Amino acid sequence: MRTLAVVGGGAVGLAVAWQAAEAGWTVTVFDPAPGSGASFVAGGMLAPLSEGWPGEDRVLAFGAAALDAWPAFAERLRAVTGESVFVADETLTVALDGADAADLRTVADWLAGFGHELRILDRAGVRAVEPVLARTVRAGLLATTEPAVDNRRVLRALHAACIAAGVEIRTEAVGALDDLPHDRVVLAAGAHSADLWPGLPVRPVKGEILRLRQRPGVSPAPSRVIRARVHGRQVYLVPREDGIVVGATQYEAGFDTTVTVGGVRDLIADAEAILPGISEYELAEANAGSRPGTPDNLPLLGPLDDRVLAATGHGRNGMLTLALTATLVPALLDDESPAIAELASPQRFPALQLSPGGVR
């Protein structure tokens, strides 16, 4: 019987554990507080096209493959747990000025070169699809294939799926990977992964996010994910059953997860520029998390030595890429090499010591 330890109980770790268990592994997840990290405060956007920019071809290729993996993954999750995780079907990126409108056209042309057709909307077109948005919105880019998920539903469903598949979840920290007696180990500890494999190019990137609750009589939330750039800052609004998630700031601040007054102020001001009625919503939560960033914004997915496999570094796209990651890991554990996994191979960083018995 093959035994597997998954170090990290966020969305990626739980998804990997579930799929590995279904592939026949005896799986144990180690995390002192499963489901409480960056996954818990995520926006849940599945938007590799809208987030793309010319030159980021490898990130686009991996993200598009990750998006394609989601329908089957979500259906299997629903079949096992009864949980439906989708909260929006489309993503609309909007522009407030001429420069941002030109950027939308630049992105649309770049994406078309890879076979991804997005619709450019003028001012009237934006109003037609989302009439609650500000009249100052000048243009939009509509991605009809980019949905969003409720991150907390995903975590709840993944936890239930793991239990159903026989995964053991231990609320314990792991001090060293060599202490684990299992045949194989998947390192899925997010921003803390480098603590267990020194030199791994994963760093914490702070992000603050707000959850706003809709009150009776206020403007309804948009039915789509709304993305924009306001005063040079990225902002997004993601619908939820009871309101909207607004995010997200981005700072190089180590493991500081303090919610700052400035961060909350900027998020509310930027969101209000896009959706004026948002000022009447209830501020239900303000949270911060540490995203696991990498130098090239691609995850680390593949062997670190003959026993340990990395599944970390998913950055701000953890929810997007978890379905593909969970699909690829069982194959990688069986020493298969799916072509798409090569884009995320840790071996793209030649300075990283990857040989058996390397740095840990």
Rosetta blueprint (number, residue, H / E / L):
1 M L
2 R L
3 T E
4 L E
5 A E
6 V E
7 V E
8 G L
9 G L
10 G L
11 A H
12 V H
13 G H
14 L H
15 A H
16 V H
17 A H
18 W H
19 Q H
20 A H
21 A H
22 E H
23 A L
24 G L
25 W L
26 T E
27 V E
28 T E
29 V E
30 F E
31 D L
32 P L
33 A L
34 P L
35 G L
36 S L
37 G L
38 A H
39 S H
40 F H
41 V H
42 A L
43 G L
44 G L
45 M E
46 L L
47 A L
48 P L
49 L L
50 S L
51 E L
52 G L
53 W L
54 P L
55 G L
56 E L
57 D H
58 R H
59 V H
60 L H
61 A H
62 F H
63 G H
64 A H
65 A H
66 A H
67 L H
68 D H
69 A H
70 W H
71 P H
72 A H
73 F H
74 A H
75 E H
76 R H
77 L H
78 R H
79 A H
80 V H
81 T H
82 G L
83 E L
84 S L
85 V L
86 F E
87 V E
88 A E
89 D L
90 E L
91 T E
92 L E
93 T E
94 V E
95 A E
96 L L
97 D L
98 G H
99 A H
100 D H
101 A H
102 A H
103 D H
104 L H
105 R H
106 T H
107 V H
108 A H
109 D H
110 W H
111 L H
112 A H
113 G L
114 F L
115 G L
116 H L
117 E L
118 L L
119 R E
120 I E
121 L E
122 D L
123 R H
124 A H
125 G H
126 V H
127 R H
128 A H
129 V H
130 E L
131 P L
132 V L
133 L L
134 A L
135 R L
136 T L
137 V L
138 R L
139 A E
140 G E
141 L E
142 L E
143 A E
144 T L
145 T L
146 E L
147 P L
148 A E
149 V E
150 D L
151 N H
152 R H
153 R H
154 V H
155 L H
156 R H
157 A H
158 L H
159 H H
160 A H
161 A H
162 C H
163 I H
164 A H
165 A L
166 G L
167 V L
168 E E
169 I E
170 R E
171 T L
172 E L
173 A L
174 V L
175 G L
176 A L
177 L H
178 D H
179 D H
180 L L
181 P L
182 H L
183 D L
184 R E
185 V E
186 V E
187 L E
188 A L
189 A L
190 G H
191 A H
192 H H
193 S H
194 A H
195 D H
196 L H
197 W L
198 P L
199 G L
200 L L
201 P L
202 V L
203 R E
204 P E
205 V E
206 K E
207 G E
208 E E
209 I E
210 L E
211 R E
212 L E
213 R E
214 Q L
215 R L
216 P L
217 G L
218 V L
219 S L
220 P L
221 A L
222 P L
223 S L
224 R L
225 V E
226 I E
227 R E
228 A E
229 R E
230 V E
231 H L
232 G L
233 R E
234 Q E
235 V E
236 Y E
237 L E
238 V E
239 P E
240 R E
241 E L
242 D L
243 G E
244 I E
245 V E
246 V E
247 G E
248 A L
249 T L
250 Q L
251 Y E
252 E L
253 A L
254 G L
255 F L
256 D L
257 T L
258 T L
259 V L
260 T L
261 V H
262 G H
263 G H
264 V H
265 R H
266 D H
267 L H
268 I H
269 A H
270 D H
271 A H
272 E H
273 A H
274 I H
275 L L
276 P H
277 G H
278 I H
279 S H
280 E H
281 Y L
282 E E
283 L E
284 A E
285 E E
286 A E
287 N E
288 A E
289 G E
290 S E
291 R E
292 P E
293 G E
294 T L
295 P L
296 D L
297 N L
298 L L
299 P L
300 L E
301 L E
302 G E
303 P E
304 L L
305 D L
306 D L
307 R L
308 V E
309 L E
310 A E
311 A E
312 T E
313 G L
314 H L
315 G H
316 R H
317 N H
318 G H
319 M H
320 L H
321 T H
322 L H
323 A H
324 L H
325 T H
326 A H
327 T H
328 L H
329 V H
330 P H
331 A H
332 L H
333 L H
334 D L
335 D L
336 E L
337 S L
338 P L
339 A H
340 I H
341 A H
342 E H
343 L H
344 A H
345 S L
346 P H
347 Q H
348 R H
349 F L
350 P L
351 A L
352 L L
353 Q L
354 L L
355 S L
356 P L
357 G L
358 G L
359 V L
360 R L
